[in-house]
């Protein structure tokens, strides 16, 4: 059946493709860490990203072939940084027995693993080291937006009690905590929270958010900063 496709996750601001995958149904939309690597989850929570279908109406065999070819093409130009294999793995819809899983695991441990002895930077393609250096350089010294800004430091030095109030309290007791208003995608008001932690707890309990609290916090903050929805919700601080 021609039910498979190849999809690409990309950075909207730079156009860089950071992940290519094969899927069917709504696989391309899934972003939780239960189905994605921590590198993928961290990337989409730090950048303005979207996903698109590259090839559609494929047999599974053809999808595997195109996945390998597409990843190879992007890695040649130092993209697909969240793809740690060359693609083409797995059989859709098949679940191994526990015994089979253990056998497969043993055959891929240590020196038997095709990635054994290969550093993470080499797995992520040519130019990864240079990319990391450039990212670092863009955040230090005069490139840092807070460069030479000692306003808060001086203020806290002059008023230790204020420093204690602002820096040492959690939740609503934190002087820097802000109220968060939660809306659905159509901007219908749902609930207001005294601080972001309560909003995270509410989403976990009432909407089945499976990501850990820190990932949800990052998603909410990015939603507020970029004025974009996060998992079908909007937030106002």
N, C-alpha and C positions, 0 to 999 in steps of 0.2 A: 504493500500500500504506500502511496506517495503522500504520507502524512508528516514527513519530517522537514526540518528547515535548518538553516545556519543563521545564527544571530550574532550581532556585534554590540557590545556595550562601549560607549565612547564618551569622551569629555566634550561637553558642549562648547566650552570656552576655547579649547585648543584644537578640537577636531581629532585628537589622538584616540585610536582604538586601543583599549586596555584589556579587553577580553573578547574572545571568540568562542562560541559553543554550538553544539548540535542539540536539537530538542524537538518536542512535539507538544501539542496542547498549549498550556500557558507556562511552560518551563522557562522561557526567556524572561518572564516577569519576576521570577522568584529571586529574592535578594537576601534572605535570612542566612545566618551563619550555619544553619543546619544543612544547607545545600551549597553554600559558597565558602571559599577559604576566607580566613581572617584578613588576608591582604585585599581581597575583593571588597569585603564589607568596609574596611577602613578607607579604601579609595573612594567608594561612592558616597561615604559620609563626609569626606573632606572636599569633594569637587562637585561641580554642577554636571550631572551625567544623564544620559538617556540611552535607550536601546532601540535597535532597528533590525528588521529581518533582511538578511543579505541575499539568501537563496531560499526559495520556497518550493513546495510540491515535490519533494525528493523521496526516493526510496532510502531505506536506512543505509544500505551499502554506499549509495552515491553521497549521502550526507556525511558519512565517515570520510570519504575521499576528499570532499570539498572542505571539511573541517581541517584536515591535515594541510591541504594546500593553502587555505586562507591564513592559518596561524603562521605557516612558514613565510608567507609573503609579508605579513606584518612584522614578524620578528627580524626580518632582513633589514627593516628600516627602524629598528629599535622600538617597536610597539608591542602590543599583547603582553605587557609586563605582569599581568595577573594570570597568564597561562603558564603553568609549570611543566606541562607535557606537550608533546607535538600533536595531540588529538587522536581521534580514532579509537578510543577505548570504550569498552563496555558493550553490553547487549541490552537494549531497551526492554523493560518488562520482565526480565529474568532475575529471580532471587536465588542466590546460592544457599545451600544448607550450611549450618554452623561448621560442620566438618570440612566442607569444601572451602569455606572462608579461611579456616586455619591452615589448610594446605597451601592456598594461594598466598597467604601472609608469609609463610615460611619460605616460599620460593622467591619472595621479593625483599627479604631482609638482608642487611649488611651488604657484602660485596655482590650479592645476587641482584641487588637493586640497580636498575640502569642509571640511576642518578647518584650512585655511591661515589663519594670523593669529588663531586662537582659542587662548587660553592653556589650559594643562592644568586649571586650577581651574574655568574656564568649561565645559570638556568634562565635568567631573565633577559638574555640576549646581549648582543654587542652594544657597547656604549652605555650600559647600565651605570657603571662607576662614574662616568662623566656626567650622566643625568643627575645622580645623587649629589655630586659635588656642586653642580649648578643650582640645584634646589637649596642646598645649604648656603651657598653664597648669596642667594636672593633673600635670606632671612637674617643675616648677620651684619654688624656694623651699621653703616649709614643706610643700608637697604632695609633695615628693620624700621617699621613705622613708628616704633617707640624709642628710636635711637636718641640718646641724650635727654630723655624725658624722665626727670626725677621728681615730678610733682607729688605723686603719692608717697614715695619714699620719704621725702622731707616732711610731708604732712603727718605721716605715722610716727616719725621720729620726734616731732614736736608734741604729739598727743598720743602717748602709749595706750590710753584707754580707748581712743577711737580705733587704733590698730587692733586691739583685742576684740572690739565689737564687730569690726568689718572682716577680720581674717580668721577668727577662731570659733565661729558659731555655725552650726549646721541648720539646714532647713529654714523655717520661718524666722529663727533667731539670727540668721545671718543678715547683717545689715545690707548686704549687696543682693539679697534674693529679690526677685521680681515676680509679680503675679503673672500667671499664664492663662490666657483664654483659649479654649479649644473649640474649633468649628469643624463641620464636615466640609467636603469639597465644594459644596454650593454656598458656603459661608453661613450656614445655619448654626446658631450658637448652641453649644452642648453643655459646657461647664467651665467655671473659673477655678483656678487653683492658686494657693498662696505662694507656691514655689515649684520649680520644674520637677523635683522628685515626686511630688504628689501626682503630677500629671502622668509621669512614667508609670507609677503604680496603677493608676486608673486605666491606662491603656492596656497594661498587662492583664488586669483582672477582668475587664469588660469587653475587650476587643481581641483577646488572644494573641497579643504581641509576643513572639517567641524569642526575640533578640534580648540580650542582657541589658540591664538598665543603662549602662554607659553608652551602648550603641544607640539606644533610643534617645538619650540625652543629646548625642551628637546630631541625630536626625532632626530633632526639634529645633536645636540651635541653628542648624543650617537652614531649616525651613523658614525661621524668623529672619535670619540674615539675608537670604536670597529671595524671600517672599515667594517660595514655591511650596507645593503640597509635600507632605511626608506621609507615605502609605495611606493616601486618601483623606488626610486631615490637614487642616491649616491651623496655625498658632499665631497669636498676637501677644506681645509682651508689653 
